[in-house]
């Protein structure tokens, strides 16, 4: 995705809420890795959108 699209999407999503921040440790424990941001996911999957 073009950077302006990613930035606009992240801007629309806003900062994580208190509830989202509380579940973050559970995500890491269940996935056995730290959670990724949307930008990290998009960078990893960019080829699928070309």
C-alpha positions as CSV (number, residue, x, y, z in Angstrom):
1,X,0.0,0.0,0.0
2,X,1.3,3.5,-0.7
3,X,2.6,5.2,2.4
4,X,-0.1,7.9,2.4
5,X,-2.8,5.2,2.5
6,X,-1.2,3.4,5.4
7,X,-0.7,6.7,7.3
8,X,-4.3,7.7,6.7
9,X,-5.6,4.3,7.8
10,X,-3.5,4.5,11.0
11,X,-4.6,8.0,11.6
12,X,-8.3,6.9,11.3
13,X,-7.7,4.0,13.7
14,X,-6.2,6.3,16.4
15,X,-4.3,5.3,19.5
16,X,-5.0,2.0,21.2
17,X,-7.7,2.3,23.9
18,X,-7.1,1.3,27.5
19,X,-8.9,-2.1,26.8
20,X,-6.7,-2.7,23.8
21,X,-3.6,-2.0,25.8
22,X,-4.6,-4.4,28.5
23,X,-5.0,-7.3,26.1
24,X,-1.6,-6.7,24.5
25,X,0.3,-9.0,26.9
26,X,-2.2,-11.8,26.2
27,X,-1.6,-11.4,22.5
28,X,2.1,-11.8,23.0
29,X,1.6,-14.8,25.2
30,X,-0.8,-16.6,22.8
31,X,1.2,-15.8,19.7
32,X,4.5,-16.5,21.3
33,X,5.8,-13.2,19.7
34,X,5.2,-9.5,20.2
35,X,2.1,-8.2,18.4
36,X,2.7,-6.4,15.1
37,X,1.4,-3.0,14.0
38,X,-0.7,-2.6,10.9
39,X,2.3,-0.9,9.3
40,X,4.5,-3.9,10.0
41,X,1.8,-6.3,8.6
42,X,1.4,-4.1,5.5
43,X,5.1,-4.0,4.9
44,X,5.3,-7.8,5.2
45,X,2.4,-8.4,2.8
46,X,3.0,-5.6,0.3
47,X,3.6,-8.1,-2.6
48,X,0.0,-9.3,-2.3
49,X,-1.3,-5.9,-3.2
50,X,0.9,-5.1,-6.2
